[in-house]
Amino acid sequence: MPKSCDGPSDTPPGDPPSGRSDGTGLCCACPFSGTVDTNGPGNYATTSGYTGSSTRRNKCTIAVTRTNTGGTVTVTKTFSLTYTNDARASSDRSGAVSAISSAMSAWTSGASSYKVKTEQPGCDAQELRIQFRSTIVTSGADVAVSVDGTNPANRPSVVTGGTQMRYMVHGTSGAWAMIHEMGHTFGLPDEYTQLTGVPITPPPPTPGAPVVIPPSATPSATYVAAPPQANSTVTLTASRPSTRHPGKYIFDVESVMGRSGNTTFELHHYFWIAIEVKRLMEEEGTPAVVTII
Amino acid sequence: MSNEDCKTDPVTVATADVPGLRYELFLSPQVCLLPTEEGADISDHLAFIRLANTGDQPLEIVASERGLSVVALWDLSDPDQVMDLGDEPFTGDDPLSTVRLRPGETWDGPREDGFATIFIPAFLEGKTLHGKTLPPERRAVRPLGVKAVFAHTMSHGDGFQPFEQTFIAETEVVVRAR
């Protein structure tokens, strides 16, 4: 049984109850928090029929505040800013911070349709809203950002390994690229790929014309849910020939992790939060069913 | 930063041949960092492709301006920890270049510059690309493995067919004292 305690009301008059009880787990409305350092590939998602990046570490902190039936899951990532190629803190810090903050806000907005549902033995079910926050720090950041002042920008802003970001001050790829790349800092995979196409015969005589048709393939990404919630598989579909790699055909999905410009946030993009919340509750001695609804 | 003290001029680091065509990958031998108050100045660094018609017939080549991609980097001291740079989002069709090469002619094709910039914090902190702390004696000069892919189409007058060539090369990151 959970420790008996008086949970805060929706507008608590004072501090919430402390996080840990004496070996009996969390009380129903007790808050809890912890750090996350999980490699997304294999733990949050797997890909089939295409090779995603092998390393996308999701480093962040999760803080959960609860009432008896509701509450909030706050995901906070810290970012450090390092300036290069004529970028300066005095002129470029605010733009970088704004881009990061806006991308996190987009993930919060995308989560507004969903909730983290916790079912803790002896407690009413709780439906927690999800929000994302960013903080700028000088050291020990979850994500190290190179603020690149190359003008004109020679490439888009991008994330590598989940923990390293290049932010192009003069980039033209826009807000969507930052939102998409922020998804990689959560350990999420690309929902696009390029697969070797089937050559057109006879070869086309026109320079720049497509030279392949789509292969017969069904690449997919499977998002891992916290049991008993079922995993979710997304199948990528043939989209268009690649101009960058003309022997290949692009497969993708209409989602924020897929096709450029799309801002569809799917339920499974938040499965990882249930996995981590469940883990944190277990670490507090409180096994629970945690799902995304 | 000034490139004077750094070997930035690209040199041939890998070659490959297919019938009628030779590929040469050029790469800056060094990537130099000079720490600053707010970060680091990084030297110009790039990779580019030179194509040579080695056959006895003219040929026509079409390549995207982004047709050369540095797709992976790794610390040569930690070769099992490859940092996959992956595909950037496809934000639209890339501009294409079309070139005709007569026998013996060459063309300097697509280039990719600034590919190491994203790792500046790791270089400054003396960490591998995967975040492992390096011993002090291995922080100032860091050999890196580079994997690059070049894709294009080519016609000898009989229609365009796709080609893709992968190169493995090395460069060196030099972190200067401030």
HADDOCK unambig.tbl for C-alpha pairs under 7 A between the chains (distance, minus, plus):
assign (segid A and resid 53 and name CA) (segid B and resid 84 and name CA) 5.99 0.50 0.50
assign (segid A and resid 53 and name CA) (segid B and resid 86 and name CA) 6.46 0.50 0.50
assign (segid A and resid 82 and name CA) (segid B and resid 38 and name CA) 6.10 0.50 0.50
assign (segid A and resid 82 and name CA) (segid B and resid 39 and name CA) 4.61 0.50 0.50
assign (segid A and resid 82 and name CA) (segid B and resid 121 and name CA) 6.66 0.50 0.50
assign (segid A and resid 83 and name CA) (segid B and resid 38 and name CA) 5.74 0.50 0.50
assign (segid A and resid 83 and name CA) (segid B and resid 39 and name CA) 4.65 0.50 0.50
assign (segid A and resid 83 and name CA) (segid B and resid 40 and name CA) 6.51 0.50 0.50
assign (segid A and resid 84 and name CA) (segid B and resid 39 and name CA) 6.07 0.50 0.50
assign (segid A and resid 84 and name CA) (segid B and resid 40 and name CA) 5.46 0.50 0.50
assign (segid A and resid 84 and name CA) (segid B and resid 41 and name CA) 5.50 0.50 0.50
assign (segid A and resid 84 and name CA) (segid B and resid 42 and name CA) 6.89 0.50 0.50
assign (segid A and resid 85 and name CA) (segid B and resid 41 and name CA) 6.23 0.50 0.50
assign (segid A and resid 85 and name CA) (segid B and resid 42 and name CA) 6.88 0.50 0.50
assign (segid A and resid 144 and name CA) (segid B and resid 121 and name CA) 6.37 0.50 0.50
assign (segid A and resid 146 and name CA) (segid B and resid 117 and name CA) 7.00 0.50 0.50
assign (segid A and resid 146 and name CA) (segid B and resid 118 and name CA) 5.62 0.50 0.50
assign (segid A and resid 146 and name CA) (segid B and resid 120 and name CA) 6.61 0.50 0.50
assign (segid A and resid 146 and name CA) (segid B and resid 121 and name CA) 6.95 0.50 0.50
assign (segid A and resid 160 and name CA) (segid B and resid 85 and name CA) 6.01 0.50 0.50
assign (segid A and resid 161 and name CA) (segid B and resid 83 and name CA) 6.98 0.50 0.50
assign (segid A and resid 164 and name CA) (segid B and resid 118 and name CA) 6.61 0.50 0.50
assign (segid A and resid 165 and name CA) (segid B and resid 118 and name CA) 6.12 0.50 0.50
assign (segid A and resid 166 and name CA) (segid B and resid 118 and name CA) 4.95 0.50 0.50
assign (segid A and resid 203 and name CA) (segid B and resid 159 and name CA) 4.53 0.50 0.50
assign (segid A and resid 203 and name CA) (segid B and resid 160 and name CA) 5.33 0.50 0.50
assign (segid A and resid 203 and name CA) (segid B and resid 161 and name CA) 6.07 0.50 0.50
assign (segid A and resid 204 and name CA) (segid B and resid 159 and name CA) 4.97 0.50 0.50
assign (segid A and resid 204 and name CA) (segid B and resid 160 and name CA) 5.64 0.50 0.50
assign (segid A and resid 205 and name CA) (segid B and resid 158 and name CA) 6.95 0.50 0.50
assign (segid A and resid 205 and name CA) (segid B and resid 159 and name CA) 4.24 0.50 0.50
assign (segid A and resid 205 and name CA) (segid B and resid 160 and name CA) 5.97 0.50 0.50
assign (segid A and resid 207 and name CA) (segid B and resid 62 and name CA) 6.44 0.50 0.50
assign (segid A and resid 208 and name CA) (segid B and resid 62 and name CA) 6.35 0.50 0.50
assign (segid A and resid 211 and name CA) (segid B and resid 160 and name CA) 6.82 0.50 0.50
assign (segid A and resid 211 and name CA) (segid B and resid 161 and name CA) 6.23 0.50 0.50
assign (segid A and resid 211 and name CA) (segid B and resid 162 and name CA) 6.73 0.50 0.50
assign (segid A and resid 243 and name CA) (segid B and resid 64 and name CA) 6.28 0.50 0.50
assign (segid A and resid 243 and name CA) (segid B and resid 93 and name CA) 5.97 0.50 0.50
assign (segid A and resid 243 and name CA) (segid B and resid 94 and name CA) 6.15 0.50 0.50
assign (segid A and resid 244 and name CA) (segid B and resid 64 and name CA) 5.23 0.50 0.50
assign (segid A and resid 244 and name CA) (segid B and resid 66 and name CA) 5.86 0.50 0.50
assign (segid A and resid 244 and name CA) (segid B and resid 67 and name CA) 5.02 0.50 0.50
assign (segid A and resid 244 and name CA) (segid B and resid 94 and name CA) 6.44 0.50 0.50
assign (segid A and resid 245 and name CA) (segid B and resid 67 and name CA) 6.46 0.50 0.50
assign (segid A and resid 245 and name CA) (segid B and resid 151 and name CA) 5.11 0.50 0.50
assign (segid A and resid 245 and name CA) (segid B and resid 152 and name CA) 6.59 0.50 0.50
assign (segid A and resid 246 and name CA) (segid B and resid 151 and name CA) 6.76 0.50 0.50
assign (segid A and resid 246 and name CA) (segid B and resid 152 and name CA) 6.13 0.50 0.50
assign (segid A and resid 246 and name CA) (segid B and resid 153 and name CA) 6.67 0.50 0.50
assign (segid A and resid 246 and name CA) (segid B and resid 162 and name CA) 5.98 0.50 0.50
assign (segid A and resid 247 and name CA) (segid B and resid 162 and name CA) 4.78 0.50 0.50
assign (segid A and resid 247 and name CA) (segid B and resid 163 and name CA) 6.66 0.50 0.50
assign (segid A and resid 260 and name CA) (segid B and resid 89 and name CA) 6.50 0.50 0.50
assign (segid A and resid 260 and name CA) (segid B and resid 90 and name CA) 6.32 0.50 0.50
assign (segid A and resid 260 and name CA) (segid B and resid 91 and name CA) 5.46 0.50 0.50
